[in-house]
């Protein structure tokens, strides 16, 4: 497992087309884009000894999930192998 300490650096709204599996139609809606960037600190030393660089971008269409993120908030992001 690799753990990265990351900070929310951007929250934006984008227009997207989502496929609805129930109606079998595409509909226009919006997605909130949450961008996280790596921050310096001991937590990131195992994968980046000097200046950690990396981003994670999430496109979220669940309003309750979006509420979990705020500009400047810091999170751990764990990368754990998963079965294919």
Backbone atoms as SQL, in Angstrom:
CREATE TABLE atoms (id INTEGER PRIMARY KEY, chain TEXT, resi INTEGER, resn TEXT, atom TEXT, x REAL, y REAL, z REAL);
INSERT INTO atoms VALUES
  (1, 'A', 1, 'UNK', 'N', 0.844, -1.187, 0.000),
  (2, 'A', 1, 'UNK', 'CA', 0.000, 0.000, 0.000),
  (3, 'A', 1, 'UNK', 'C', 0.887, 1.247, 0.000),
  (4, 'A', 2, 'UNK', 'N', 0.442, 2.253, -0.703),
  (5, 'A', 2, 'UNK', 'CA', 1.083, 3.563, -0.686),
  (6, 'A', 2, 'UNK', 'C', 0.056, 4.556, -0.151),
  (7, 'A', 3, 'UNK', 'N', 0.463, 5.331, 0.839),
  (8, 'A', 3, 'UNK', 'CA', -0.418, 6.356, 1.392),
  (9, 'A', 3, 'UNK', 'C', 0.130, 7.713, 1.001),
  (10, 'A', 4, 'UNK', 'N', -0.735, 8.577, 0.490),
  (11, 'A', 4, 'UNK', 'CA', -0.345, 9.935, 0.119),
  (12, 'A', 4, 'UNK', 'C', -1.163, 10.929, 0.929),
  (13, 'A', 5, 'UNK', 'N', -0.497, 11.964, 1.418),
  (14, 'A', 5, 'UNK', 'CA', -1.194, 13.048, 2.107),
  (15, 'A', 5, 'UNK', 'C', -1.466, 14.112, 1.062),
  (16, 'A', 6, 'UNK', 'N', -2.749, 14.472, 0.893),
  (17, 'A', 6, 'UNK', 'CA', -3.131, 15.369, -0.188),
  (18, 'A', 6, 'UNK', 'C', -4.074, 16.451, 0.318),
  (19, 'A', 7, 'UNK', 'N', -4.045, 17.577, -0.390),
  (20, 'A', 7, 'UNK', 'CA', -4.838, 18.749, -0.023),
  (21, 'A', 7, 'UNK', 'C', -5.781, 19.107, -1.164),
  (22, 'A', 8, 'UNK', 'N', -7.016, 19.475, -0.824),
  (23, 'A', 8, 'UNK', 'CA', -7.975, 19.923, -1.837),
  (24, 'A', 8, 'UNK', 'C', -7.537, 21.308, -2.318),
  (25, 'A', 9, 'UNK', 'N', -7.225, 21.386, -3.608),
  (26, 'A', 9, 'UNK', 'CA', -6.747, 22.645, -4.181),
  (27, 'A', 9, 'UNK', 'C', -7.745, 23.287, -5.139),
  (28, 'A', 10, 'UNK', 'N', -8.767, 22.525, -5.524),
  (29, 'A', 10, 'UNK', 'CA', -9.711, 23.062, -6.509),
  (30, 'A', 10, 'UNK', 'C', -11.057, 22.350, -6.387),
  (31, 'A', 11, 'UNK', 'N', -12.126, 23.126, -6.437),
  (32, 'A', 11, 'UNK', 'CA', -13.498, 22.615, -6.511),
  (33, 'A', 11, 'UNK', 'C', -14.182, 23.359, -7.645),
  (34, 'A', 12, 'UNK', 'N', -14.625, 22.636, -8.669),
  (35, 'A', 12, 'UNK', 'CA', -15.292, 23.280, -9.793),
  (36, 'A', 12, 'UNK', 'C', -16.506, 22.454, -10.207),
  (37, 'A', 13, 'UNK', 'N', -17.405, 23.096, -10.906),
  (38, 'A', 13, 'UNK', 'CA', -18.595, 22.424, -11.425),
  (39, 'A', 13, 'UNK', 'C', -18.461, 22.318, -12.929),
  (40, 'A', 14, 'UNK', 'N', -18.742, 21.118, -13.469),
  (41, 'A', 14, 'UNK', 'CA', -18.672, 20.901, -14.917),
  (42, 'A', 14, 'UNK', 'C', -19.972, 20.278, -15.406),
  (43, 'A', 15, 'UNK', 'N', -20.350, 20.658, -16.607),
  (44, 'A', 15, 'UNK', 'CA', -21.500, 20.025, -17.254),
  (45, 'A', 15, 'UNK', 'C', -21.058, 18.656, -17.770),
  (46, 'A', 16, 'UNK', 'N', -21.892, 17.644, -17.530),
  (47, 'A', 16, 'UNK', 'CA', -21.581, 16.288, -17.989),
  (48, 'A', 16, 'UNK', 'C', -22.852, 15.627, -18.507),
  (49, 'A', 17, 'UNK', 'N', -22.676, 14.611, -19.314),
  (50, 'A', 17, 'UNK', 'CA', -23.782, 13.776, -19.766),
  (51, 'A', 17, 'UNK', 'C', -23.653, 12.439, -19.061),
  (52, 'A', 18, 'UNK', 'N', -24.705, 12.037, -18.339),
  (53, 'A', 18, 'UNK', 'CA', -24.690, 10.765, -17.622),
  (54, 'A', 18, 'UNK', 'C', -25.662, 9.791, -18.255),
  (55, 'A', 19, 'UNK', 'N', -25.246, 8.538, -18.329),
  (56, 'A', 19, 'UNK', 'CA', -26.123, 7.492, -18.842),
  (57, 'A', 19, 'UNK', 'C', -26.903, 6.920, -17.679),
  (58, 'A', 20, 'UNK', 'N', -28.224, 6.937, -17.784),
  (59, 'A', 20, 'UNK', 'CA', -29.110, 6.388, -16.760),
  (60, 'A', 20, 'UNK', 'C', -29.445, 4.950, -17.147),
  (61, 'A', 21, 'UNK', 'N', -28.973, 4.005, -16.357),
  (62, 'A', 21, 'UNK', 'CA', -29.170, 2.590, -16.676),
  (63, 'A', 21, 'UNK', 'C', -30.639, 2.161, -16.567),
  (64, 'A', 22, 'UNK', 'N', -31.428, 2.852, -15.752),
  (65, 'A', 22, 'UNK', 'CA', -32.844, 2.507, -15.626),
  (66, 'A', 22, 'UNK', 'C', -33.641, 2.921, -16.853),
  (67, 'A', 23, 'UNK', 'N', -33.427, 4.161, -17.313),
  (68, 'A', 23, 'UNK', 'CA', -34.193, 4.656, -18.459),
  (69, 'A', 23, 'UNK', 'C', -33.498, 4.373, -19.782),
  (70, 'A', 24, 'UNK', 'N', -32.222, 3.970, -19.700),
  (71, 'A', 24, 'UNK', 'CA', -31.400, 3.704, -20.877),
  (72, 'A', 24, 'UNK', 'C', -31.267, 4.939, -21.767),
  (73, 'A', 25, 'UNK', 'N', -31.210, 6.100, -21.111),
  (74, 'A', 25, 'UNK', 'CA', -31.050, 7.366, -21.823),
  (75, 'A', 25, 'UNK', 'C', -29.930, 8.175, -21.178),
  (76, 'A', 26, 'UNK', 'N', -29.384, 9.078, -21.961),
  (77, 'A', 26, 'UNK', 'CA', -28.371, 9.998, -21.465),
  (78, 'A', 26, 'UNK', 'C', -29.059, 11.288, -21.065),
  (79, 'A', 27, 'UNK', 'N', -28.619, 11.846, -19.940),
  (80, 'A', 27, 'UNK', 'CA', -29.200, 13.114, -19.497),
  (81, 'A', 27, 'UNK', 'C', -28.082, 14.079, -19.117),
  (82, 'A', 28, 'UNK', 'N', -28.341, 15.343, -19.356),
  (83, 'A', 28, 'UNK', 'CA', -27.376, 16.381, -19.006),
  (84, 'A', 28, 'UNK', 'C', -27.504, 16.701, -17.519),
  (85, 'A', 29, 'UNK', 'N', -26.383, 16.844, -16.852),
  (86, 'A', 29, 'UNK', 'CA', -26.357, 17.205, -15.439),
  (87, 'A', 29, 'UNK', 'C', -25.017, 17.874, -15.150),
  (88, 'A', 30, 'UNK', 'N', -24.672, 18.013, -13.900),
  (89, 'A', 30, 'UNK', 'CA', -23.380, 18.578, -13.535),
  (90, 'A', 30, 'UNK', 'C', -22.632, 17.613, -12.626),
  (91, 'A', 31, 'UNK', 'N', -21.335, 17.753, -12.617),
  (92, 'A', 31, 'UNK', 'CA', -20.475, 17.002, -11.705),
  (93, 'A', 31, 'UNK', 'C', -19.566, 17.994, -11.013),
  (94, 'A', 32, 'UNK', 'N', -19.322, 17.753, -9.754),
  (95, 'A', 32, 'UNK', 'CA', -18.359, 18.567, -9.023),
  (96, 'A', 32, 'UNK', 'C', -17.001, 17.904, -9.190),
  (97, 'A', 33, 'UNK', 'N', -16.009, 18.680, -9.558),
  (98, 'A', 33, 'UNK', 'CA', -14.663, 18.165, -9.734),
  (99, 'A', 33, 'UNK', 'C', -13.842, 18.594, -8.528),
  (100, 'A', 34, 'UNK', 'N', -13.317, 17.602, -7.823),
  (101, 'A', 34, 'UNK', 'CA', -12.469, 17.842, -6.658),
  (102, 'A', 34, 'UNK', 'C', -11.048, 17.475, -7.056),
  (103, 'A', 35, 'UNK', 'N', -10.148, 18.436, -6.961),
  (104, 'A', 35, 'UNK', 'CA', -8.748, 18.182, -7.305),
  (105, 'A', 35, 'UNK', 'C', -7.920, 18.235, -6.028),
  (106, 'A', 36, 'UNK', 'N', -7.154, 17.165, -5.807),
  (107, 'A', 36, 'UNK', 'CA', -6.269, 17.082, -4.646),
  (108, 'A', 36, 'UNK', 'C', -4.830, 17.040, -5.127),
  (109, 'A', 37, 'UNK', 'N', -3.942, 17.718, -4.401),
  (110, 'A', 37, 'UNK', 'CA', -2.522, 17.744, -4.746),
  (111, 'A', 37, 'UNK', 'C', -1.700, 17.290, -3.541),
  (112, 'A', 38, 'UNK', 'N', -0.599, 16.615, -3.824),
  (113, 'A', 38, 'UNK', 'CA', 0.279, 16.119, -2.759),
  (114, 'A', 38, 'UNK', 'C', 0.874, 17.287, -1.983),
  (115, 'A', 39, 'UNK', 'N', 1.047, 17.081, -0.671),
  (116, 'A', 39, 'UNK', 'CA', 1.656, 18.090, 0.190),
  (117, 'A', 39, 'UNK', 'C', 2.938, 17.531, 0.800),
  (118, 'A', 40, 'UNK', 'N', 3.835, 18.423, 1.196),
  (119, 'A', 40, 'UNK', 'CA', 5.076, 17.995, 1.820),
  (120, 'A', 40, 'UNK', 'C', 4.789, 17.491, 3.233),
  (121, 'A', 41, 'UNK', 'N', 5.619, 16.581, 3.691),
  (122, 'A', 41, 'UNK', 'CA', 5.477, 16.075, 5.048),
  (123, 'A', 41, 'UNK', 'C', 6.012, 14.668, 5.159),
  (124, 'A', 42, 'UNK', 'N', 6.232, 14.239, 6.377),
  (125, 'A', 42, 'UNK', 'CA', 6.759, 12.900, 6.644),
  (126, 'A', 42, 'UNK', 'C', 5.888, 11.795, 6.052),
  (127, 'A', 43, 'UNK', 'N', 4.579, 12.012, 6.014),
  (128, 'A', 43, 'UNK', 'CA', 3.674, 10.976, 5.500),
  (129, 'A', 43, 'UNK', 'C', 3.964, 10.642, 4.037),
  (130, 'A', 44, 'UNK', 'N', 4.506, 11.589, 3.288),
  (131, 'A', 44, 'UNK', 'CA', 4.773, 11.356, 1.867),
  (132, 'A', 44, 'UNK', 'C', 6.208, 10.907, 1.594),
  (133, 'A', 45, 'UNK', 'N', 7.039, 10.868, 2.617),
  (134, 'A', 45, 'UNK', 'CA', 8.446, 10.497, 2.437),
  (135, 'A', 45, 'UNK', 'C', 8.620, 9.081, 1.870),
  (136, 'A', 46, 'UNK', 'N', 7.799, 8.089, 2.238),
  (137, 'A', 46, 'UNK', 'CA', 8.022, 6.747, 1.681),
  (138, 'A', 46, 'UNK', 'C', 7.949, 6.669, 0.153),
  (139, 'A', 47, 'UNK', 'N', 7.196, 7.538, -0.484),
  (140, 'A', 47, 'UNK', 'CA', 7.110, 7.473, -1.942),
  (141, 'A', 47, 'UNK', 'C', 7.758, 8.667, -2.627),
  (142, 'A', 48, 'UNK', 'N', 8.093, 9.726, -1.869),
  (143, 'A', 48, 'UNK', 'CA', 8.766, 10.885, -2.462),
  (144, 'A', 48, 'UNK', 'C', 9.662, 11.514, -1.405),
  (145, 'A', 49, 'UNK', 'N', 10.948, 11.246, -1.493),
  (146, 'A', 49, 'UNK', 'CA', 11.862, 11.710, -0.457),
  (147, 'A', 49, 'UNK', 'C', 12.015, 13.223, -0.409),
  (148, 'A', 50, 'UNK', 'N', 11.764, 13.899, -1.505),
  (149, 'A', 50, 'UNK', 'CA', 12.043, 15.329, -1.542),
  (150, 'A', 50, 'UNK', 'C', 10.749, 16.117, -1.715),
  (151, 'A', 51, 'UNK', 'N', 10.448, 16.533, -2.896),
  (152, 'A', 51, 'UNK', 'CA', 9.238, 17.326, -3.118),
  (153, 'A', 51, 'UNK', 'C', 8.168, 16.453, -3.751),
  (154, 'A', 52, 'UNK', 'N', 7.155, 16.065, -2.989),
  (155, 'A', 52, 'UNK', 'CA', 6.126, 15.207, -3.579),
  (156, 'A', 52, 'UNK', 'C', 5.303, 15.970, -4.612),
  (157, 'A', 53, 'UNK', 'N', 5.052, 15.325, -5.722),
  (158, 'A', 53, 'UNK', 'CA', 4.192, 15.905, -6.742),
  (159, 'A', 53, 'UNK', 'C', 3.205, 14.851, -7.190),
  (160, 'A', 54, 'UNK', 'N', 1.956, 15.231, -7.294),
  (161, 'A', 54, 'UNK', 'CA', 0.927, 14.324, -7.761),
  (162, 'A', 54, 'UNK', 'C', -0.431, 14.960, -7.569),
  (163, 'A', 55, 'UNK', 'N', -1.380, 14.544, -8.383),
  (164, 'A', 55, 'UNK', 'CA', -2.750, 15.038, -8.264),
  (165, 'A', 55, 'UNK', 'C', -3.720, 13.872, -8.403),
  (166, 'A', 56, 'UNK', 'N', -4.854, 14.037, -7.770),
  (167, 'A', 56, 'UNK', 'CA', -5.980, 13.123, -7.926),
  (168, 'A', 56, 'UNK', 'C', -7.172, 14.002, -8.259),
  (169, 'A', 57, 'UNK', 'N', -7.932, 13.612, -9.266),
  (170, 'A', 57, 'UNK', 'CA', -9.099, 14.384, -9.672),
  (171, 'A', 57, 'UNK', 'C', -10.317, 13.488, -9.617),
  (172, 'A', 58, 'UNK', 'N', -11.308, 13.888, -8.840),
  (173, 'A', 58, 'UNK', 'CA', -12.550, 13.136, -8.684),
  (174, 'A', 58, 'UNK', 'C', -13.693, 13.911, -9.326),
  (175, 'A', 59, 'UNK', 'N', -14.504, 13.230, -10.114),
  (176, 'A', 59, 'UNK', 'CA', -15.713, 13.830, -10.698),
  (177, 'A', 59, 'UNK', 'C', -16.882, 13.207, -9.948),
  (178, 'A', 60, 'UNK', 'N', -17.524, 14.007, -9.117),
  (179, 'A', 60, 'UNK', 'CA', -18.528, 13.493, -8.180),
  (180, 'A', 60, 'UNK', 'C', -19.913, 14.002, -8.560),
  (181, 'A', 61, 'UNK', 'N', -20.872, 13.085, -8.669),
  (182, 'A', 61, 'UNK', 'CA', -22.251, 13.467, -8.979),
  (183, 'A', 61, 'UNK', 'C', -23.185, 13.253, -7.789),
  (184, 'A', 62, 'UNK', 'N', -22.653, 12.818, -6.668),
  (185, 'A', 62, 'UNK', 'CA', -23.438, 12.607, -5.455),
  (186, 'A', 62, 'UNK', 'C', -23.271, 13.826, -4.546),
  (187, 'A', 63, 'UNK', 'N', -24.322, 14.639, -4.373),
  (188, 'A', 63, 'UNK', 'CA', -24.209, 15.865, -3.568),
  (189, 'A', 63, 'UNK', 'C', -23.725, 15.609, -2.137),
  (190, 'A', 64, 'UNK', 'N', -24.133, 14.504, -1.533),
  (191, 'A', 64, 'UNK', 'CA', -23.695, 14.203, -0.170),
  (192, 'A', 64, 'UNK', 'C', -22.202, 13.926, -0.112),
  (193, 'A', 65, 'UNK', 'N', -21.654, 13.324, -1.148),
  (194, 'A', 65, 'UNK', 'CA', -20.218, 13.061, -1.189),
  (195, 'A', 65, 'UNK', 'C', -19.438, 14.360, -1.374),
  (196, 'A', 66, 'UNK', 'N', -19.947, 15.260, -2.189),
  (197, 'A', 66, 'UNK', 'CA', -19.268, 16.534, -2.447),
  (198, 'A', 66, 'UNK', 'C', -19.120, 17.334, -1.156),
  (199, 'A', 67, 'UNK', 'N', -20.111, 17.253, -0.284),
  (200, 'A', 67, 'UNK', 'CA', -20.087, 18.006, 0.976),
  (201, 'A', 67, 'UNK', 'C', -18.908, 17.618, 1.868),
  (202, 'A', 68, 'UNK', 'N', -18.288, 16.491, 1.602),
  (203, 'A', 68, 'UNK', 'CA', -17.164, 16.011, 2.414),
  (204, 'A', 68, 'UNK', 'C', -15.873, 16.774, 2.120),
  (205, 'A', 69, 'UNK', 'N', -15.851, 17.554, 1.036),
  (206, 'A', 69, 'UNK', 'CA', -14.619, 18.205, 0.597),
  (207, 'A', 69, 'UNK', 'C', -14.723, 19.722, 0.705),
  (208, 'A', 70, 'UNK', 'N', -13.605, 20.346, 1.086),
  (209, 'A', 70, 'UNK', 'CA', -13.533, 21.805, 1.159),
  (210, 'A', 70, 'UNK', 'C', -12.133, 22.228, 0.738),
  (211, 'A', 71, 'UNK', 'N', -12.034, 23.381, 0.087),
  (212, 'A', 71, 'UNK', 'CA', -10.728, 23.909, -0.313),
  (213, 'A', 71, 'UNK', 'C', -9.838, 24.000, 0.926),
  (214, 'A', 72, 'UNK', 'N', -8.621, 23.488, 0.794),
  (215, 'A', 72, 'UNK', 'CA', -7.659, 23.548, 1.886),
  (216, 'A', 72, 'UNK', 'C', -7.695, 22.356, 2.829),
  (217, 'A', 73, 'UNK', 'N', -8.747, 21.537, 2.757),
  (218, 'A', 73, 'UNK', 'CA', -8.835, 20.361, 3.624),
  (219, 'A', 73, 'UNK', 'C', -7.777, 19.339, 3.192),
  (220, 'A', 74, 'UNK', 'N', -7.262, 18.605, 4.163),
  (221, 'A', 74, 'UNK', 'CA', -6.204, 17.633, 3.899),
  (222, 'A', 74, 'UNK', 'C', -6.718, 16.229, 4.193),
  (223, 'A', 75, 'UNK', 'N', -6.370, 15.297, 3.300),
  (224, 'A', 75, 'UNK', 'CA', -6.832, 13.912, 3.394),
  (225, 'A', 75, 'UNK', 'C', -5.674, 12.957, 3.145),
  (226, 'A', 76, 'UNK', 'N', -5.817, 11.757, 3.653),
  (227, 'A', 76, 'UNK', 'CA', -4.941, 10.667, 3.252),
  (228, 'A', 76, 'UNK', 'C', -5.626, 9.938, 2.106),
  (229, 'A', 77, 'UNK', 'N', -4.866, 9.598, 1.092),
  (230, 'A', 77, 'UNK', 'CA', -5.363, 8.799, -0.024),
  (231, 'A', 77, 'UNK', 'C', -4.531, 7.527, -0.043),
  (232, 'A', 78, 'UNK', 'N', -5.191, 6.394, 0.125),
  (233, 'A', 78, 'UNK', 'CA', -4.494, 5.106, 0.157),
  (234, 'A', 78, 'UNK', 'C', -4.650, 4.391, -1.163),
  (235, 'A', 79, 'UNK', 'N', -3.539, 3.887, -1.676),
  (236, 'A', 79, 'UNK', 'CA', -3.534, 3.098, -2.900),
  (237, 'A', 79, 'UNK', 'C', -3.216, 1.661, -2.490),
  (238, 'A', 80, 'UNK', 'N', -4.243, 0.832, -2.512),
  (239, 'A', 80, 'UNK', 'CA', -4.119, -0.563, -2.112),
  (240, 'A', 80, 'UNK', 'C', -4.449, -1.436, -3.308),
  (241, 'A', 81, 'UNK', 'N', -3.623, -2.425, -3.627),
  (242, 'A', 81, 'UNK', 'CA', -3.931, -3.286, -4.773),
  (243, 'A', 81, 'UNK', 'C', -5.316, -3.941, -4.615),
  (244, 'A', 82, 'UNK', 'N', -6.010, -4.012, -5.720),
  (245, 'A', 82, 'UNK', 'CA', -7.337, -4.612, -5.744),
  (246, 'A', 82, 'UNK', 'C', -7.367, -5.697, -6.814),
  (247, 'A', 83, 'UNK', 'N', -8.220, -6.691, -6.648),
  (248, 'A', 83, 'UNK', 'CA', -8.323, -7.703, -7.700),
  (249, 'A', 83, 'UNK', 'C', -8.888, -7.097, -8.978),
  (250, 'A', 84, 'UNK', 'N', -8.458, -7.624, -10.107),
  (251, 'A', 84, 'UNK', 'CA', -8.912, -7.106, -11.411),
  (252, 'A', 84, 'UNK', 'C', -10.349, -7.474, -11.666);
